[in-house]
């Protein structure tokens, strides 16, 4: 009899979630909050749009300034939920051995929501385009597209 053990990190199952909704109000804060669970953010975090299309808010008594950043065309961001599902390991040909086999764990990553823009925040100043890691990363998407684009139609000269 053979037994198989599977660790959660060995199998990853990416699932789309039919219940996932488009999210209009997503924020990237310059801090780490060591809490995972429901929170009354609409009561305590109240961003105000300024006349120059920037945003201002406070979080735990600190001033935050931010602006809305749109993802490049044809890109969609996803908020993912990571969980470990346990299922009984069974094979129809070996039903009698299935009870001796340990339960298999499978990491399930599913989409809880999608977005096409988010507000990027910084303490006491607006996020600087050349200094913010997230904004700089978005610029690399267009650089990568340019590098990998087929330029045979646009290029008359060849580089030697």
Residue pairs with C-beta under 8 A, 6 or more apart in sequence:
1 97
1 100
3 100
3 101
3 102
4 89
4 101
4 102
4 104
5 102
6 89
6 104
6 105
6 106
7 105
8 84
8 105
8 106
8 107
9 107
11 104
11 105
11 106
11 107
12 106
12 107
12 109
13 85
13 106
13 107
13 108
13 109
14 109
14 110
15 108
15 109
15 110
15 111
16 110
16 111
17 110
17 111
17 112
20 78
20 110
20 111
20 112
20 113
20 114
21 113
21 114
22 113
22 114
22 115
22 116
23 79
23 113
23 114
23 115
24 115
25 119
26 77
26 79
26 115
26 117
26 118
26 119
27 45
27 47
27 66
27 118
27 119
27 121
28 118
28 119
28 120
28 121
28 134
29 59
29 64
29 121
30 64
30 121
30 122
30 123
31 59
45 57
45 59
46 57
47 55
47 56
47 57
47 64
47 66
47 119
48 55
48 56
48 57
49 55
50 56
53 67
53 68
54 65
54 66
54 67
54 126
55 65
55 66
55 67
55 68
55 119
55 121
56 63
56 64
56 65
56 66
57 63
57 64
57 66
57 121
58 64
59 121
62 123
62 124
63 123
63 124
64 121
64 122
64 123
65 121
65 122
65 124
65 125
65 126
65 127
66 119
66 120
66 121
66 122
66 126
66 127
67 119
67 120
67 126
67 127
68 117
68 118
68 119
69 117
69 118
69 119
69 120
69 134
69 135
69 138
70 116
70 117
71 77
71 115
71 116
71 117
71 138
72 138
72 141
72 142
75 116
75 141
76 114
76 115
76 116
77 114
77 115
77 116
77 118
78 111
78 112
78 113
78 114
78 115
79 111
79 112
79 113
79 114
79 115
80 109
80 110
80 111
80 112
81 109
81 110
81 111
81 112
82 107
82 108
82 109
83 107
83 108
83 110
84 105
84 106
84 107
84 108
85 105
85 106
85 107
85 108
86 103
86 104
86 105
86 106
87 103
87 104
87 106
88 98
88 101
88 103
88 104
89 98
89 101
89 102
89 103
89 104
90 98
90 101
91 97
91 98
120 127
120 132
120 134
120 135
121 127
122 128
122 132
127 135
129 135
129 136
130 136
